[in-house]
Amino acid sequence: MTDKTNPTRNVAAFGLGSMGYGIATSALRGGHPVWGVDINREQMRRFAGEGGQTGALEEAADRLDAVIVTVLNAAQAEAVLFGENGIVPRLKAGASVLCCATVPPVFARDMAARCAGHGVHYLDAPISGGSTKASQGELTIMGAGTPEAFAALRPVLDSIAETVFELGDEAGAGSAMKAVNQLLAGVHIATMAEALTFGMTQGVAPDKFVEVISQCAGTSWMLENRAPHIVAGDYTPHSQINIWPKDLGIVLDIARSASFSAPITAAALQQYLAAAGMGLGGEDDAAVAKVYARNAGLTLPGEA
């Protein structure tokens, strides 16, 4: 069982992408021994070089107190937890899973039930804040799970998050809230791109757009965060285009199950699909502006 008087937890962090790497390093800074796991071996070596555990996870699995899962989708999360080499059956009773992936609520509830069958706590804990806040340990977590799950994971949560919302005792509520957030975030990015390129057709330069609109009622956090990427012509991925067909697809799946029409979400999704079709899937999601620019014959900053 986990020693609740000891704030140190043995942690395995699955997924060392832009968000997962920041989460893992924040947990490390919080004083927790952390094993970093990713299909990209170079990321694992990089993390070990920053102080991550270097021993084989297989030998440490039964000593783990917490598993953090920050992967792309539900299929990957299930593979980590219960796949051929799934970690949950190897965990000790009383260990905990912190699932930060964006997944459907029904999936979160299923994972919680399956973890409980092994005596393992599960916290449905999708995240928001971007890669910078992840690396600074300042994420917002939309958590849902039993009081025991929250208590067991508190030292880890304290090291990776600035704000932890406790949304109920049953898994699924966190993922539902994340779907609401992703609806807004995905639409805001696409709308920012539409507004910025629309402004260009009227002679409004992208840098002037950012300067003025960020001080006006039409601004949003996403506009202020992503529009500068377009101004700089820098599409280094902090959050990839490829994330949005998945996340907005989840939103629309949930909407259909609730007999709810979400036409604005559907319209935004089409722009991300178009961007992916242009070969931009691995670029920063601000690159959705390139769809509008192409259709309007515009040249964005940094383009020939």
C-alpha positions as CSV (number, residue, x, y, z in Angstrom):
1,M,0.0,0.0,0.0
2,T,1.1,3.6,-0.5
3,D,2.5,5.4,2.5
4,K,0.3,8.5,2.7
5,T,2.7,10.1,5.2
6,N,5.5,10.1,2.7
7,P,5.1,12.7,0.0
8,T,7.5,10.9,-2.4
9,R,5.9,8.6,-5.0
10,N,7.5,6.1,-7.4
11,V,6.1,7.2,-10.7
12,A,6.1,5.9,-14.3
13,A,5.2,8.5,-16.9
14,F,3.9,7.0,-20.1
15,G,4.1,9.4,-23.1
16,L,7.0,11.9,-23.4
17,G,5.6,14.1,-26.1
18,S,5.3,17.9,-25.7
19,M,2.9,17.6,-22.8
20,G,4.0,14.3,-21.3
21,Y,7.6,15.4,-21.2
22,G,6.8,18.5,-19.3
23,I,4.6,16.6,-16.8
24,A,7.3,14.0,-16.3
25,T,10.0,16.7,-15.6
26,S,7.7,18.5,-13.3
27,A,7.1,15.4,-11.3
28,L,10.8,14.8,-11.2
29,R,11.3,18.4,-9.9
30,G,8.7,17.6,-7.2
31,G,11.1,15.0,-5.8
32,H,9.5,11.9,-7.2
33,P,11.6,9.1,-8.7
34,V,10.2,8.9,-12.3
35,W,10.6,6.4,-15.0
36,G,9.9,7.9,-18.4
37,V,8.4,5.6,-21.1
38,D,7.9,6.4,-24.7
39,I,8.0,4.7,-28.1
40,N,10.7,7.3,-29.0
41,R,13.8,5.9,-27.3
42,E,15.6,9.2,-27.8
43,Q,13.1,10.9,-25.6
44,M,13.6,8.3,-22.9
45,R,17.4,8.8,-23.0
46,R,16.9,12.6,-22.9
47,F,14.6,12.2,-19.8
48,A,17.1,9.9,-18.1
49,G,19.8,12.5,-18.7
50,E,17.7,15.0,-16.8
51,G,17.5,12.8,-13.8
52,G,14.9,10.2,-14.7
53,Q,15.3,6.6,-13.5
54,T,17.5,4.5,-15.7
55,G,16.6,1.0,-14.4
56,A,14.2,-1.2,-16.3
57,L,10.6,-0.4,-15.6
58,E,9.8,-4.1,-15.6
59,E,11.9,-4.6,-12.5
60,A,10.3,-1.6,-10.7
61,A,6.6,-2.1,-11.7
62,D,5.6,-3.7,-8.4
63,R,7.1,-0.8,-6.5
64,L,5.3,1.9,-8.4
65,D,2.9,4.1,-6.5
66,A,1.6,6.1,-9.5
67,V,1.3,5.8,-13.3
68,I,0.8,8.9,-15.4
69,V,-0.6,8.3,-18.9
70,T,-0.2,11.2,-21.4
71,V,-0.7,9.6,-24.8
72,L,-2.6,10.5,-27.9
73,N,-5.9,8.7,-27.6
74,A,-8.0,6.0,-25.9
75,A,-6.5,3.1,-27.9
76,Q,-3.0,4.1,-26.7
77,A,-4.2,4.6,-23.2
78,E,-5.8,1.1,-23.1
79,A,-2.7,-0.4,-24.5
80,V,-0.5,1.2,-21.8
81,L,-2.9,0.0,-19.1
82,F,-4.2,-3.4,-20.2
83,G,-2.4,-4.3,-23.5
84,E,0.0,-7.1,-24.1
85,N,2.5,-5.5,-21.7
86,G,-0.1,-3.5,-19.8
87,I,1.1,-2.0,-16.6
88,V,-2.0,-2.3,-14.4
89,P,-1.8,-6.1,-13.8
90,R,1.7,-5.6,-12.6
91,L,1.0,-2.8,-10.1
92,K,0.6,-3.4,-6.3
93,A,-2.7,-3.0,-4.7
94,G,-3.3,0.7,-3.8
95,A,-1.3,2.1,-6.7
96,S,-2.9,4.7,-8.8
97,V,-3.4,5.6,-12.4
98,L,-3.5,9.3,-13.5
99,C,-4.9,9.3,-17.0
100,C,-4.3,12.7,-18.6
101,A,-5.2,11.7,-22.2
102,T,-8.3,13.2,-23.9
103,V,-10.7,10.3,-24.1
104,P,-14.5,9.8,-24.2
105,P,-16.2,9.7,-20.8
106,V,-17.5,6.2,-21.3
107,F,-13.9,5.0,-21.9
108,A,-12.8,6.7,-18.6
109,R,-15.5,4.9,-16.7
110,D,-14.5,1.6,-18.2
111,M,-10.8,2.1,-17.3
112,A,-11.8,3.0,-13.8
113,A,-13.8,-0.2,-13.4
114,R,-11.1,-2.4,-14.8
115,C,-8.4,-0.8,-12.6
116,A,-10.6,-1.3,-9.6
117,G,-10.7,-5.0,-10.4
118,H,-7.0,-5.0,-9.8
119,G,-7.2,-3.0,-6.6
120,V,-5.8,0.1,-8.4
121,H,-7.2,3.6,-8.2
122,Y,-8.0,5.5,-11.4
123,L,-8.2,9.3,-11.7
124,D,-9.9,10.6,-14.9
125,A,-7.6,13.7,-15.2
126,P,-7.5,15.4,-18.6
127,I,-5.3,18.5,-18.7
128,S,-5.2,22.0,-20.1
129,G,-2.5,24.7,-20.2
130,G,-0.2,23.7,-23.1
131,S,3.4,22.5,-23.1
132,T,4.9,25.5,-21.4
133,K,2.7,25.2,-18.3
134,A,3.3,21.4,-18.4
135,S,7.0,22.0,-18.1
136,Q,6.5,24.6,-15.3
137,G,4.2,22.3,-13.3
138,E,1.3,24.8,-13.7
139,L,-1.3,22.7,-15.5
140,T,-5.0,22.8,-14.9
141,I,-6.4,19.3,-14.2
142,M,-10.1,18.4,-14.6
143,G,-10.2,15.5,-12.2
144,A,-12.8,13.0,-11.4
145,G,-12.5,9.9,-9.3
146,T,-12.9,8.5,-5.8
147,P,-11.6,10.4,-2.8
148,E,-9.1,7.6,-2.3
149,A,-7.7,8.2,-5.8
150,F,-7.3,12.0,-5.2
151,A,-5.7,11.4,-1.8
152,A,-3.2,8.8,-3.2
153,L,-2.2,11.0,-6.1
154,R,-2.1,14.3,-4.2
155,P,1.7,14.6,-4.0
156,V,2.0,14.0,-7.7
157,L,-0.8,16.4,-8.5
158,D,0.9,19.1,-6.4
159,S,4.0,18.7,-8.4
160,I,2.5,18.9,-11.9
161,A,-0.6,21.2,-11.6
162,E,-1.4,24.7,-10.4
163,T,-5.1,24.0,-10.3
164,V,-6.9,20.7,-9.7
165,F,-10.7,20.8,-10.2
166,E,-12.4,17.9,-8.3
167,L,-15.5,17.2,-10.5
168,G,-17.0,14.3,-8.8
169,D,-16.4,10.8,-7.4
170,E,-17.0,9.0,-10.7
171,A,-14.6,8.8,-13.6
172,G,-16.0,10.4,-16.8
173,A,-16.9,13.8,-15.4
174,G,-13.3,15.1,-16.0
175,S,-13.4,13.8,-19.6
176,A,-16.8,15.4,-20.2
177,M,-15.4,18.8,-19.0
178,K,-12.3,18.4,-21.2
179,A,-14.6,17.8,-24.2
180,V,-16.3,21.1,-23.5
181,N,-12.9,22.8,-23.2
182,Q,-11.7,21.2,-26.5
183,L,-14.8,22.3,-28.3
184,L,-14.0,25.9,-27.3
185,A,-10.3,25.7,-27.9
186,G,-10.5,24.1,-31.3
187,V,-13.1,26.5,-32.5
188,H,-11.2,29.5,-31.1
189,I,-8.0,28.5,-33.0
190,A,-9.8,28.0,-36.3
191,T,-11.7,31.2,-35.8
192,M,-8.5,33.1,-34.9
193,A,-7.0,31.8,-38.2
194,E,-10.1,32.9,-40.1
195,A,-10.2,36.3,-38.6
196,L,-6.4,36.9,-39.1
197,T,-6.5,35.9,-42.7
198,F,-9.8,37.8,-43.3
199,G,-8.0,40.9,-41.9
200,M,-5.2,40.4,-44.4
201,T,-7.7,40.6,-47.3
202,Q,-8.5,44.1,-45.9
203,G,-4.9,45.2,-45.5
204,V,-4.6,44.4,-41.8
205,A,-1.1,43.0,-41.3
206,P,-0.9,39.9,-39.0
207,D,1.3,41.7,-36.4
208,K,-1.1,44.6,-36.3
209,F,-4.0,42.2,-35.9
210,V,-2.4,40.7,-32.8
211,E,-1.5,44.1,-31.3
212,V,-5.0,45.5,-31.7
213,I,-7.4,42.5,-31.3
214,S,-5.6,41.2,-28.2
215,Q,-6.7,44.4,-26.5
216,C,-10.3,44.2,-27.8
217,A,-13.4,42.2,-26.9
218,G,-12.8,39.7,-29.7
219,T,-9.7,38.3,-28.1
220,S,-9.3,34.9,-26.5
221,W,-6.5,33.0,-24.7
222,M,-6.1,30.9,-27.8
223,L,-5.8,33.9,-30.1
224,E,-3.2,35.5,-27.9
225,N,-1.2,32.2,-27.6
226,R,-1.4,31.0,-31.2
227,A,-1.6,34.1,-33.5
228,P,2.0,35.1,-32.6
229,H,3.1,31.8,-34.1
230,I,1.6,32.9,-37.4
231,V,3.2,36.4,-37.2
232,A,6.6,34.7,-36.5
233,G,6.1,32.2,-39.3
234,D,7.1,29.5,-36.8
235,Y,5.0,26.4,-36.8
236,T,7.1,24.3,-34.4
237,P,4.5,22.1,-32.9
238,H,3.5,22.9,-29.3
239,S,0.1,21.3,-30.1
240,Q,-0.2,19.6,-33.5
241,I,-2.9,20.0,-36.1
242,N,-3.3,16.2,-35.8
243,I,-4.7,16.5,-32.3
244,W,-7.9,18.3,-33.5
245,P,-9.5,15.7,-35.7
246,K,-9.3,13.4,-32.8
247,D,-10.5,15.8,-30.1
248,L,-13.2,17.4,-32.1
249,G,-14.2,14.0,-33.3
250,I,-14.7,13.0,-29.6
251,V,-16.8,16.1,-29.1
252,L,-19.0,15.3,-32.0
253,D,-19.3,11.6,-31.0
254,I,-20.5,12.7,-27.5
255,A,-22.8,15.3,-29.1
256,R,-24.4,12.6,-31.3
257,S,-24.9,10.3,-28.3
258,A,-26.7,13.2,-26.6
259,S,-28.8,14.1,-29.7
260,F,-27.1,17.5,-29.6
261,S,-26.3,19.5,-32.7
262,A,-22.8,21.1,-32.8
263,P,-22.5,22.8,-36.2
264,I,-19.8,25.2,-35.3
265,T,-17.6,22.3,-34.0
266,A,-18.2,20.4,-37.2
267,A,-17.2,23.4,-39.3
268,A,-14.0,23.9,-37.4
269,L,-13.2,20.2,-37.7
270,Q,-13.4,20.4,-41.5
271,Q,-10.6,23.1,-41.5
272,Y,-8.3,20.9,-39.4
273,L,-9.0,17.9,-41.7
274,A,-8.2,20.2,-44.7
275,A,-4.9,21.2,-43.0
276,A,-4.0,17.6,-42.4
277,G,-4.8,16.8,-46.0
278,M,-2.3,19.5,-47.0
279,G,0.4,17.6,-45.1
280,L,0.4,20.0,-42.1
281,G,-0.7,17.4,-39.5
282,G,2.7,17.5,-37.7
283,E,2.8,21.3,-37.6
284,D,1.6,23.6,-34.8
285,D,-2.2,23.9,-34.8
286,A,-1.9,27.6,-35.7
287,A,-1.0,26.3,-39.2
288,V,-4.7,25.9,-39.8
289,A,-4.3,29.5,-41.1
290,K,-2.6,28.1,-44.1
291,V,-5.9,26.6,-45.2
292,Y,-7.5,30.0,-45.3
293,A,-4.4,31.6,-46.9
294,R,-4.3,29.0,-49.7
295,N,-8.0,29.4,-50.5
296,A,-7.7,33.2,-50.5
297,G,-4.3,33.4,-52.4
298,L,-2.6,35.0,-49.4
299,T,1.0,34.8,-48.4
300,L,1.5,34.4,-44.6
301,P,4.6,35.7,-42.8
302,G,7.7,33.6,-43.4
303,E,6.4,32.2,-46.6
304,A,8.0,32.9,-50.0
